[in-house]
C-alpha cells in the first residue's frame, strides 16, 4: 500500500495520474486529503479530529496503523502544496460511486464533529466539497445527520 501511494504521488508530480492509473490507494489519498482539509479549515489542528481521520482511514480502506500514518503524512503534504480542492475532488468524481461520495461526506462530517463542535468554516468546506462532487442538498444533509447522530450532541460555532 505504501509503495502504491508513493507511485501515485510520483505520477502526479510527473504529469501522470490519468483515469487508467487510479487505484484504491488513489481513492484513499483523495479521501485523506479532503479529511485533512476539513480538519485544517478552522485553523485548529485538533487531536480529536486527527484521531478520527486515522480511524476512518483504517476502517474505510482496511489499512494498518503504519499504512494509515504514511497515507496521512502524504495527504498533509499534498494539502500544504495544494492551491484548491479540485485536484482531490476531481479524483473523487472520476472514481467514486454515488454511495462512496455520500460515505466520504459522512466521514468529513465525522471529522468536523470529532471535537464536539463544528466550526462554520468546517461546515463551509464540507458544503463546498459536496458541491464539487455533485451531491444533492438532500444527500449532503443526510450525510450530516448520519454523522451528527453518531457523534452525539455537537454544536455549531
Steps between C-alpha positions, in 0.01 A plus 500: 500500500776744588681430171174554312460840669856597414453393135178698476663814638791467257254463209319817598822696533609377155168596340349151507206391704247442222181306562665171406755530783246542781504239773380445854810689615394801293152489651647483849734792432221721364281413800781564747586834341139618519480392864817700571348800318198487731720461809713800407216721376430648844868579560517246782704179475281308744620168647145357503458577132837345417402187693171483309684527167737217595209282608301576184793417273566170676133405491404621150810375320604206722839654577746412771611765747824544305319533167248749637783712646687499168182590315419779743852640466472493120156660513617782728793568268269512196256732678782736597609524134147511362346819367142371484273209581471412130789254482335292772135542402582426136634161607187440706280584201697265275519206739227501762148365462213709635493289816877546548459877461228506763718287727790741449287801596381308806865437592577871456216585735634247750832682493325833558296355790799325659577790735129541590473835323460575133659826394322693226813473283494121531136500395577730206787276389284189510222681311749607234635146465147359475425750221823418318424127505147568377297384799147628538400705801298208638801266471716760676245540782456123535878459542509784754217353706652151491832631632332726757291214635814289543688788663231581755443860602724736311464869454564735213742785575 
